[in-house]
Amino acid sequence: MSKWREIRLGEVIEFNPKVKLKKGKRYPVIGIADISENEFNVYEKDKIIYTGQSSSKFESGDILFSRITPCLENRKIARVFLRSEKEGFGSTELFIFRGKENETLTNFISYLVQTDTIVLPAINSMSGASGRQRADGNFVKNLTVKIPDLKTQEKIAHILSAYDELIENNNRRIKILEKLAEEIYKEWFVRMRFPGYKNAKFTKGIPEGWENVKIEDICCLVRGISYSTPEITGGCGIPMLTLKSVKAFGGYDENGIKYFNGDAKERHFVKDGDLLIAITDMTQDRRVIGQACQVPKNHFNKLVFSADLILFDGLRVNKSYLYSYLKYGGLSNYIAMYSNGANVLHLNQNMLKKIKFIIASEDLQNKYGAFHEKTEKMIDNLLLQNQNLTKQRNLLLPRLMNGTIEVK
């Protein structure tokens, strides 16, 4: 049998380990916005010059643990992997964890710090002004945890890593499919190299058959359900799409689902493939106003949506074409320009329906739509696989981490 012992977390990990950076050198930089709530790893995207600015510092393979609300509650926790340098730096709102030699493996600790044993006490330790509360590092270091021997740590991490590797692989495939859809859209409708473009006739600067429309010309706008906090805190009821269901650059985020136990009207129910946009923006780490998402297919029997979203109902254009126009063609950003507000940005529904833009001919819409629907079907299947893999991993995680399930 494996040997487990109770010990303070700070005694078996390196907490905010020292990392030396050279001033004037370019290093990979990671912000909290770069950490996804449904991806286990985070990779370098940008490099900037380190000038000695206040920051968290880490090495490739370290664990980044968000300490500020609401990022900690949303479990923005990931291992960082760098390509160009061994070291990097990032937001001051991150704790950095690393395994301690002869005590713990970083891979094992990366799973331990995702459990309620660490996350919930860390949340309870938060202090500070409302909306900017931060977890207490000393409190987190003094948490009592159960740690097995190194051989058992390795076995547990290997089991859980198998799930995450499959999820990572699916995420890479999703990104490739999304990039393909984007490139085809831009080739046809941005670079204007659509099928038959060489013989196309132009009138007033646009191809024949294309037209100027307002949003109210192509659909009806239906706003979602206004709800009270008690109606979504019970964890039961009808699944509800929320502002968090929309990704920062368009697309569906499965972590945005809440459960609504109030009264829903028929008009607030959505179907597979329905198109919605965000009309409110209350997040600082990801701007979503004007961004679109499609209702995922085969995920829910019933589904409603919140008042932060608007449904494009009864569309009179190809749905896949319009979704791609919003996501890849700049229409979402154009719509967002009409938002207003100080702390909270908002799109007015009456103003929204008057926004004008140019749409392609029906024939081109349908040709692109047929291609995009096949791509979306493949993406939906991969998302569903990831949803199931994540559920299975999350069921195993606490049991493996407290020794309930014995590994051999």
N, C-alpha and C positions, 0 to 999 in steps of 0.2 A: 504493500500500500504506500501511496505517496504521503510524504510528511508535510503537514501544514502548520504554520505558526502565526500567532497574532502579534503584530508589530505596528509601530507608527509609520505612515506612508513616507514621511521625510527621511526615515532611517534606511529605506531600501530603494530610493530613487535619487537621481540628481535633479534638484528643483532649481530652475533658472540657472543652468550651468554656465560657467564663464566661457565666453567665446570672444576671441580678439579679432577685430576688424581693422583694416588700414584706412585711414582717412584719405579721401581722394580717389579711392578705388571703387569700381562699379561692382555691386553685389546683387544677387536676386533679392527681391522684396516681396513679402507676402502680407496682404491685409486681411482683415476679418472677412471682407466681402469676397475674397478669393476662396474661402473655405465653404464648401457646400454642405448642407445639412444631411444630404443623402449620399455623399461619397466619402469613402474612408480615407483617401489620400488627397493631398494637394501638391501641385507641381508648380515650378517656377514659370512665370509668364513674362515678367518685366525685370530689368535691372536698372538701378539708379546709383548715383554716386553717394557713398557714405561720407558724411561730413562731420560725424560725431553726434548727430542728432539723437535725441532720446528715442529709444526703440527696444524691442525685444530682439535678442540675438540667438541664433540657433545653428546647428549643423544638419546636414542632410540625414534624414532618418529620425530626427527628434519629433516629439509629439507637441502639437500646438493646441492649447486648451483655452478657449475664450472665457474671459472672466467677467465680462460686462453683460448687463441685461439689455435686450432679450436674447443675445447670442448664446449665452450659457444655457438658458432654458430650452433653446432650440437645438442644443447639443452640437454646436459648431466646434467639433473636436476632430483632428486629423493628423496623420503623419505627413511630414513635409519631405519631398524628394527633389533634390536640385540636380541639374545637369551640368551647368557650366562652372560651378564653384562648390567647394565643400561647405562653405559658410554662407549665411544669409541673414537678413534682418527684417523686422516687420513691426506691426502695431504694438504699442505699449499695452494694449488691452489683452495680451496673450500671456499665459503662463507657459513655460517650456519645461517638459518632462523628458527624462532620459533614464534608461535602466542603469543600475549601479553595478559595477564590476563585482563578480562573485556573489551577488545578491539577487539581481533581477535582470530579465531580458527586456529590452525596449519593446519588442513586439508583444510580449505578454502585458506589460504596463499599458500599452496603447489600448488594449481591450479592457483592462481593469478600470481605467479612468473614464470609460464610457458607461459604467454601471451606476445604478442608483446609489450604491455604497459611497461613491465619490461625488456624483453630480448633485444629488439632492441636498446633502449637507453643505456643499459649496454654494448652492443657491440660497440656503438658509443663512449663510454667513454674510450675505451681501449687505452693504451699507452705503450711504451716500444719498445725494439728491435723487428725487423721483425721476425715473427714466434714465439715470446714469449711475445706477448702483453697481458696485463691483464686489466680487468675491474676495475674501480675506485669505491671502497666501499662507500666513502662519497657521490659520485654522485648518486649511486644507492639508498642510504638512503634518499636522498633529492628529489627523484622522487615523483610527485604528483599522487595519486591514488584515485579511488572511492571505498569506503568501505560501505557496508550495515550494518544494525544492526545484532547482533549475531544470532538471530533466522533465518534471511534470509541467513546468511553465512552457517548455519548448513544445510538448505534446499538445497542450491546450491551444497555444498560439497557432500551431499547425492546423488543427481542426477548424478553428475560426477563420484562419487566413484562406482556406479553401473556398469558403463562401464569398469572401471579399474579392478574391481573384476572379471568380466567375462574374461578380457584379461589375468589377472594373473592366473586364473584357467586354461585357455587354454595353457599358457606358462608352467605351471606345468605338464600338460598332454603331451606336446611336449617333455619336458625333460625326462619323464618316457619312452616314446616311443624311444627316441634317446638312452637312456641307455640300453634298451632292445636290440636294434639293435647292439649296441657296444658289449654287453655281448655275444650275439650269435656269432658275428664275432670273438671275441677273443677265445671263446670256440672252434670254428672250426679251425681257422687259426693261432692262437698264441699258445694256449695250445695243439693244434693238436688233439682234440677230435671230429673230424668231423664224419659224418655218415659213418660207415664201417671202422673206424680207426684201430680196433683190427685186421682186416685181411689185412691191407694195407702192401704192400711191398715197401721197401725203396731202392733207388739207389743213391749213392753218397750223402747221407744225406737228400734226399727229397723223398716224396712219389712218387710212380710210376704214371705217367701221368701229374705230375707237371713239369714245365720247366723254364729255365732261358730265359729272353727276354730283349730286349731294348725297350724304349718307341716307337722308330720308327718302331718296329716290330708289334706293336698293334694298331697304329693310325697314322694319319697325324696331324701335329700341325699347327693351324691357329691363327695368332696373330690378336688382335682387331684393332679398328680404332684409329689412331692418330688424335687428335682434338685440335682446338684452343679454348681459353676461351670463346670468343663470341659465338661459336657454341653450348655451353651448358648453357649459362646464360639467355637465353630468356624464359625458362620455357615451351617451346613448341617444337614439333618435335617427333622423334621416341624415345621411352624409351630405355635407355642404361644402361647396367650393368657396374659398375665401380669397382675400387679397394675396395671401401667401401661396395660393395655388398657381400664381402667375410668376414665371421666371423673369429675371431682370432684363433679358433680351428677347422675351417672348417664349412661349412654350409652357407645358404643364409641369407643375411641381407637386408630387404626390404628398409631400409633407404639409401641404396647406389644408388638408381636409379636417373639418370640425364636424360635430354631430349636433344637429338642431332638433330640439324636442318641443318646439312651439308649433303654431298653426301655419301650414304652408298652403298657398293658393296654387291652383293648377298652372298659372302662368309662370310660377317660379320653379317648375320642374324642367330639367334639361335632358336632352337625349344624347346618345353617343355621337360625337363629331360636331356638336353645336359649338358656335364660335362666340367667345366673350372677350371683352376688354376691361382693363382696370381703369376706373374713373377717379380713384383716390390714391394718394401716395403719402403714407405715414412712416415709411422706412428711410433710414439714413444710409444704410449700407448697400441698398440695391434700389434703384429707381425703377418703378414698374408702371407708372401712369401712362396710359395709352397703349401699353403692351397687350398682346393677345394670347389667349390659350384656347385650345380645342378640348372639349370634353373627352376624356379618355374612353376608349372602347372596351367593352366587356369587363369593366371593373366594378360597376355598381348596378343594382337593380333599380334603385331610385336615387335621384340626386337633385339637390337644389343649390342655389347660389346666393351669396350675400349682397348687401346693398353697395358694396365697394366695387361691384362688377355690373356690367351691362351686357345683356344678350342681344346679338344681332339676329332678330327673329324674322322668319319668312323671307330669307335672302333671295334676291332676284338676280344674283350673280353667282358664279361658281365658288363654292365655299372654300375649297382648297386654294384657289387662285387668290381670293381675298385674304386668307390667312397668311399666305406667303407675301402678299403685297404689304401687309402690316409688319410682318416679322423681318423680311429681307429687303423690301422695297422702300423702306423709309417712311411708310404711311403712319406707323405708330409714333415715330418721333415728330412727324408733322402735326398729328393730332395733339400730342402732348404740349405743343407750343401754345395751344388755346387754353391751357389750364391756368388757374390762378389760386392765390392763397398765400399766407405767410408761412406758418409752421406746417400746415397740411395743404398740399396741392389737391385741386379738385377740378373735374370737368363737368360743366353744366350740361344737362341733358338737352335742353332746348337749343343751346349753342352748338352742341355736338352734331345734331342732325342736319345742321346747315353747312357743315364743312364740305368744301368742294375738292374734287380730285378727278384725275383721268383714269378710265378703265379701258382695258383691251377689248377687242372684239369677242363676241360670244364663242366663236369657233376656237380662238386661241386660248381663251379661258378654259374651255373644256379639254383641249389637248393637254395643256399643262396640268389641269386638275386630275386627269386620268393617271398621269405619271406620279403626281404627288400623293394621291390616295394609296397607291401601291407602296410607296416609301413610308407613309404614315402607318400603314398596317404592319409593316416590319418593325417600326419603332414601337408601336403599341405592344406587340408581342414581347419585345425585349424589355420594355418597362414592366410588363406583367410578370415576366420571369424574375426581374430584380425585386419586385414587390414581394414575391413568394420567397425568394432567397433571403431577403432582409428579415422577413417574419421568422423564418426557420433559424437564422443566425441569432436573432434577438431572443428567441425562446431558449436557445442553448447557452447564450452568454452568461446570464446570472447563475445558472446551474453549474456551469463549468468553473466559474470564478469563485464560487463558495464551497466547491468540493462535493456538491450534491451528486453530480455525475462523476464517477471514478474513471480516469483514463488509464489505459494500459499500454 
